[in-house]
Structure formats: C-alpha cells, structure tokens
Amino acid sequence: MTTAAIYDIHGNLPALEAVLAELHRLPVESLVVGGDVVPGPMPRETLTTLFELDIPVHFIRGNGETAVLAEGAGIDSGVPDQFREVIRWTADRIYAEFEQLLVEWPMTRRLQLKGIGEVLFCHATPRSENEIFTKSTPENVLLPVFDRLGVDVVVCGHTHMQFDRLIGTTRIINAGSVGMPFGQPGAYWLTLSDTLELRHTRYDLAEAAERILATAYPQADHFVRNHVVQCPTEPEMLAAFAKAELR
C-alpha cells in the first residue's frame, strides 16, 4: 500500500492538479493533506478538488487554515500585516461554505503503514502548527520535541523545503510544498510505501501563471513571480528561517 503526503498547497490549483495526475499513475491508495491548503489564489477550487477525490484522504490543519478560520470568525488572526489582506480575501471566499469542515481537521494524525511503522503527520511540529525548524536546526534543540513520541517517522511541512533527517531514533521528513516551494520551481511531495520517496513534479509554469493572474487574488502578481515561475533559493530561506527557528 502506498500513501502520498502533500503539504502547503496554498491555493495553487495548477500545481495540485499536476501532483494529482502523477499520483493517479501510481498505486496510491490513500492521501494525507498536511495543512496550508489555503490561503492562496484559488482556495475554493483547491478545496473542492481535494474533497472530490475518490481515495481516502486524511486532512491536517495548518497555520494557514487556523488564520483563515480566525479571520472568518472575526477574531484577530495574529498574522503579520503583509499577510492580512490575503487571509481576509481567502476567508471571504471559503469561510461560509467550508468553515465546519476546516474546524474538524486535527492538528496531527497517526497512521500505521506497512513496511514503515507508525507515522505521525503534523504541519510544523507535533505540538504546534507554527514552530519553525529546518534541516540545519541543531539536533539537541529538536530532541525534546521529537524523541519521545513513540513513532518511527514524523512527516511535516510548513517551511516549504524537503529534507530527511534523524532526530535521536526518529526519522523526520519534510514533504516540501506543492504550491509555494523554496528552491527550484515545481511541486514537491512525498510517497510512503516500503520506502519513503521525496518527489518533485514539474508542471506548465507559464500556463499556471496565466490562470493565477486571471483570479481576483490581491497578490496574484507577487505569487506568480515568487512562487511559480521563480522561487526563493534554499540558502536564502534557511538564512531567513534561522532568525525564527526553535532554539
């Protein structure tokens, strides 16, 4: 049995469609969606696509959903000022229709996968959807977070960069980002069967840009320039995250 894990789609429907097309060519029998489906340029269409899949789907809530739910409920989301516009825009488009479904998404899921063992899926860390760590975060900082969970593997996302590392005796894998990657353009995700394989799916970036620019998303041009046709480099983002990572 193969399980796929896709994280951080951020309303990039063309990227999601490319991953799903590849996923359907594989013997994937279940899917974990690891949070931050939204916000992004096509939030309603992206959610609808996921809800209409014909395989079992396990959802996890990310910090993006948490912020959108707060905004929709009239509560301060606490996000930085530069993100408030997109959080508000997303909430206006999905809150009434999808609020009850998003509220029910848990922060973590545990699955027993044949050939791998017990796997814990979370958005950022098992204790928070907002905490930041990367492949460069010192192991001694992460041991208290990951080493006593009683699982074989933890799969996470949030920082939009793939990695595979060992913390104590626990294997930690970041699935990367489908819709807002850091590094080379494309969609990043993970399959879990007898082995765990980090994947990178290429798709038509020019066509995706055209579709995104045709939306009413308030930062469509910025999204296209920085997350579709071109992306921040991994070294740039590792340096940026170093200022906010766990210590």
N, C-alpha and C positions, 0 to 999 in steps of 0.2 A: 504493500500500500504506500502510495506517495501522497504526502501533504505538502501544499505550497503555502508560503507565507509572504504576504505583500503588505508593505508599510508605506505610510507617508505619501499617499496618492495626491493629496491636496487639489482635488478637483480637476486634475489633468486627465480628462477623459481620453484623449488620443493615446496617451501613454498606457493607461489602464487597458484600453482595447487591444493594444499590441501585446501586452503581457497575457491577457486572457486568450488571445488567439494562439500564442505559443503554449500556454498551459493546456489548452484543449487538445493539442497534438501530443501531449504526454499522458501517461496513465495516472493523472492526478485525480484522487478520489475525494479529497476534502481540502478546504482552504481556510487559512487564518488571515483575517484582515486586522492588522495590528495598530490601528488608530491613525488619526490625522487623515481620514478620508477627505475631510474639509478642515479649514477653508480653502478656497481656490476658485478658478474661473467657471467651472461647470459643476457646482456642488449637487444640484438636484439630479442632473443626468447621471453623475457618477454614483450616487447612492442608489438610484433606480436600477442601474446596470448590475450592481452588486446584489441587490435584493432579488433580482430576476434570475440569478444563476441556478443551474439545475444540479449542483452538487452541494453537499453540506458546507455551510460557511459559519465560522466562529468569529465573532466580532469582539474587538477590544477598544475601549475608549482611549483616545489620546488627548493631549493638551489642547489640540485644535477643537475637538468636539466639546470639551469642557468649557472653553472660552465662548464658543458659539451658543451653547445652552445657557450660560450665564447672561449673555447679551440678550438672547430671546426672552429671558425671564425678567429682564430689567435690572439685573444685578451687575455690578462692576466686575468685568472680566479680569481686570488687573494686567492686561497685556500692555506692552509699550505703545506709546502714542502712534508710532508709524504703522502699527498693525490694526488699530481700532477701526479704521474705515472698512477694511476687508472683512473683519469679524462682523461688523454691523450689516454690511451688504449680504454676507452669507446667511446670517440669522434671518434677515428679512425674506430670504428666498426659501428656506427649508424649515424654519422652526415650527410653523403651524402644522406642516404635514408630517415631519419626521421626529419631532421632539420626544414623543413617548418611546419610540424605538431607540433613539440615541441614549436616553436616560437609562435604559435597561442594559446597555453594554457594560460589562465588568471591566475592572482595571487590569486583571490578569486572567489567564486560563491555563490549566494544566491538562496535557494530553499524554497518554501512554502510547508511544509509537513503536511498533515492532522494529527491531533492529537498532533502535536508538536508546530507548528507555523513556523515562519520564521527562517531559519537556515543559518548561514554564514559559509562556508567552506574555510579555509585558510591553508597554510602549517605550518607556525610558529605563526605569529600574522597577523591581518588584514592589517598591514602597512609594513610588511617585511617578506621575506621567510627565514631570518637568525636569527631573535631575539630568545633568549632563555628564557623560563620560565618553571617552574615545579609546582608540587603540593605544594611545600614548599615556592615558591616566595610570599612575603608579598602582601596582598590584596591592600594596599594603593599604591603600585608600579604599579599594574595592572589596577586599576580603570580608569586612563586616556586612557588606550589602549582599554578597552572593554565595558565601561559602557554607552557610548553614540552612540552605533551602531544602535539602533532601531531594534534589533533582539532578539529572545527568547533564541537561543542557538548558540554557536560558536563551531565548530568542528575543531581541529587542530591535528598536529603530531609533527614531527621534532626532538623531544627529545626521541622518541622511548620507552616511558613509559606511560601506561594508567593512567588516573585519571579523576575524575568527581568532579568539584567544582563550587561554586557560587562566581562570582565577581560582587559585587553590586547586580543588579537584573538579571544578565545574567549568564546562565549556560554555563560553559566551559568544554568541553570534549576532552581529548586527546585519539585518537583511538588506539594509540600504533603502533608498527611496525610489518609488515608482515614478512620482510626478515632479519632484524638486531635488534632483541629485546634486551632490557636490563632487566634482571630478569631471570625467568625460560625459557628454550628453548621452541620454538614453534612459531606460527604465531598469532599475535594479531590484532583485527579489531573491527568493530562496526556495529550494525544494528539499524536502526531508524524506528519505526512504531508508535503504540500508546505509546510505551515505548522505551527507549534507552538502549540497552544492549551491554556492553563490552564483547567481545568474545575472546577465546583463543583456537586455533586449533592445535592439536598435529599432527605431521607427522613423516614419517620414516627418522630420522636424519642420520642414517648410510648410507642409500641409497642416500640422498641428498648430504652428504659429498662426496660420491664417484662420483656423477655427477659433482659437482663443481670442485673437484680436477682434473677431466678429461678435464676441459676447459683450455684455454691459459691465463686466468686471472692472472695478475702478482702477486697478493697477495692472491691466492686461499687458500693456507695452513693457512694463518692468518685468513681469512674469516671463514673457517670451524672451526678452533679452538676457535674463539672468538665470533662467531655469529650464529653458527649452533649447534654443539654438546655441546657447553658450551657458556655461555654469561656473561658479566659483571653483577654484582649484582646491584640492585636498589640503595642501600645505597652508593655504590661506585660511581655510576653515579650522584646521587644527590649531593654528595660532589664535584665531578668534575665540574658539571654544575654551582654550586654555585659561582664559580670564574668568570663565564662569563654571568650570568643571568642578566636580567633587574634590574636596581636599581633606 
